[in-house]
Amino acid sequence: MQLRERVSSSILIRNIQLETERNEIVSRLADSGVSYLPLKGAALLRLYPNPSMRTMSDNDILYGLVCRSPRGGYISQSSLDSE
């Protein structure tokens, strides 16, 4: 196996590990009634033609009272309350 293939494989394995962890985290948040929003790598991964093109090292998840903004996008509940 060439170096590029080994690197690609290790990136895919790491991404699968992170996705498994993220699925567990968001499942627990949802079961607890806590809103959440995956950020950065997790949100962007599916935009790449090949998942090994996007390396990730952690899961970034905004949690708590996250809701859709009346102006579009997402904001925290506290921001919405102050508007």
C-alpha positions as CSV (number, residue, x, y, z in Angstrom):
1,M,0.0,0.0,0.0
2,Q,1.4,3.4,-1.0
3,L,1.8,6.2,1.5
4,R,-1.1,8.2,0.1
5,E,-3.4,5.3,0.4
6,R,-2.3,4.6,4.0
7,V,-2.8,8.3,4.9
8,S,-6.3,8.3,3.2
9,S,-7.2,5.1,5.0
10,S,-6.1,6.4,8.4
11,I,-8.1,9.7,7.8
12,L,-11.2,7.6,6.9
13,I,-10.8,5.4,10.0
14,R,-10.4,8.5,12.3
15,N,-13.5,10.2,10.7
16,I,-15.5,7.0,11.3
17,Q,-14.4,7.0,14.9
18,L,-15.4,10.6,15.3
19,E,-18.7,10.1,13.6
20,T,-19.5,7.1,15.9
21,E,-18.6,9.3,19.0
22,R,-20.7,12.2,17.6
23,N,-23.7,10.0,17.0
24,E,-23.5,8.7,20.6
25,I,-23.2,12.3,22.0
26,V,-26.1,13.8,19.9
27,S,-28.2,10.8,20.7
28,R,-27.8,11.3,24.4
29,L,-28.4,15.1,24.0
30,A,-31.6,14.4,22.1
31,D,-32.8,11.8,24.6
32,S,-32.2,14.4,27.3
33,G,-34.2,17.1,25.4
34,V,-31.1,19.2,24.9
35,S,-30.8,20.9,21.5
36,Y,-27.5,20.7,19.6
37,L,-25.8,21.8,16.4
38,P,-22.6,20.0,15.0
39,L,-20.1,22.6,13.9
40,K,-17.0,22.9,11.7
41,G,-15.7,19.5,10.4
42,A,-18.8,17.5,11.2
43,A,-21.0,20.0,9.4
44,L,-18.7,20.3,6.4
45,L,-17.6,16.6,5.9
46,R,-20.4,15.7,3.5
47,L,-19.5,18.6,1.2
48,Y,-16.3,17.0,0.2
49,P,-16.3,14.6,-2.8
50,N,-14.1,12.2,-0.8
51,P,-14.3,12.1,3.0
52,S,-10.6,11.5,3.3
53,M,-10.0,15.0,2.0
54,R,-11.3,16.5,5.3
55,T,-9.3,15.7,8.3
56,M,-10.8,16.1,11.8
57,S,-9.3,15.8,15.2
58,D,-12.4,16.3,17.4
59,N,-16.1,16.9,17.5
60,D,-17.3,20.5,17.9
61,I,-20.9,20.5,19.0
62,L,-22.8,23.6,20.2
63,Y,-25.4,22.4,22.8
64,G,-27.9,23.9,25.1
65,L,-30.7,26.1,23.9
66,V,-30.0,26.3,20.2
67,C,-32.7,27.4,17.8
68,R,-33.3,28.8,14.4
69,S,-33.0,32.5,14.1
70,P,-36.0,34.5,12.7
71,R,-33.3,36.1,10.4
72,G,-32.0,32.7,9.3
73,G,-29.3,30.4,10.6
74,Y,-28.9,29.3,14.2
75,I,-28.6,31.3,17.5
76,S,-28.6,30.5,21.2
77,Q,-31.9,30.8,23.0
78,S,-30.4,33.5,25.3
79,S,-29.6,35.6,22.2
80,L,-33.2,35.2,20.9
81,D,-34.6,36.2,24.3
82,S,-32.6,39.4,24.3
83,E,-33.8,40.5,20.8
